[in-house]
Protein backbone atom coordinates (compact mmCIF):
# COMPACT_ATOMS: atom_id res chain seq x y z
CA UNK A 1 0.00 0.00 0.00
CA UNK A 2 1.43 3.35 -1.02
CA UNK A 3 1.65 6.24 1.38
CA UNK A 4 0.74 9.76 0.33
CA UNK A 5 3.47 12.33 0.86
CA UNK A 6 7.12 12.11 1.86
CA UNK A 7 9.14 15.20 2.67
CA UNK A 8 12.73 14.07 2.19
CA UNK A 9 15.53 16.21 3.56
CA UNK A 10 18.96 15.49 2.13
CA UNK A 11 22.35 17.03 2.63
CA UNK A 12 25.54 16.97 4.60
CA UNK A 13 25.55 18.87 7.90
CA UNK A 14 29.34 19.04 7.86
CA UNK A 15 29.34 21.18 4.70
CA UNK A 16 27.31 24.08 6.13
CA UNK A 17 24.54 25.20 3.71
CA UNK A 18 24.53 21.83 1.96
CA UNK A 19 22.68 20.45 5.01
CA UNK A 20 19.63 22.69 4.59
CA UNK A 21 17.33 19.75 3.81
CA UNK A 22 18.13 18.12 7.13
CA UNK A 23 17.51 21.39 8.99
CA UNK A 24 14.11 21.66 7.29
CA UNK A 25 13.16 18.14 8.42
CA UNK A 26 14.24 18.90 12.00
CA UNK A 27 12.08 22.02 12.00
CA UNK A 28 9.07 20.23 10.48
CA UNK A 29 9.34 17.47 13.11
CA UNK A 30 8.27 20.08 15.67
CA UNK A 31 5.08 20.88 13.72
CA UNK A 32 1.75 19.08 13.70
CA UNK A 33 1.45 17.70 10.18
CA UNK A 34 -1.41 15.80 8.52
CA UNK A 35 -1.33 12.05 9.06
CA UNK A 36 -0.66 11.42 5.36
CA UNK A 37 2.68 13.31 5.51
CA UNK A 38 5.89 11.52 6.48
CA UNK A 39 9.26 13.12 7.12
CA UNK A 40 12.63 11.54 6.44
CA UNK A 41 16.17 12.69 7.09
CA UNK A 42 17.92 11.22 4.06
CA UNK A 43 21.37 12.49 5.01
CA UNK A 44 23.69 11.76 2.11
CA UNK A 45 21.96 8.52 1.11
CA UNK A 46 21.79 9.28 -2.62
CA UNK A 47 20.57 6.35 -4.71
CA UNK A 48 20.25 4.21 -1.59
CA UNK A 49 17.10 6.20 -0.76
CA UNK A 50 15.19 4.86 -3.77
CA UNK A 51 13.95 1.80 -1.88
CA UNK A 52 12.50 4.10 0.79
CA UNK A 53 10.84 6.69 -1.45
CA UNK A 54 9.24 4.30 -3.93
CA UNK A 55 6.42 3.60 -1.46
CA UNK A 56 5.18 7.19 -1.59
CA UNK A 57 2.85 8.82 -4.11
CA UNK A 58 4.42 12.29 -3.81
NORCOR-V87222 format. One line per field, one symbol per residue. phi: phi as a letter, one per 20 degrees, with the letter a starting at -180 (. if undefined). burial: I if it has 24 or more other C-alpha atoms within 12 Angstrom, else O. A space follows every 10 residues. Layout:
phi: ???
burial: ???
This chain:
phi: .fefcddddc qcffdlffeg fffffffffe eedgfedddb eeldflffeg feefedfc
burial: OOOOOIIIII IOOOOOOOOO IIIIIOOOOO OOOOOOOIII IIIOOOOOOO OOIOOOOO
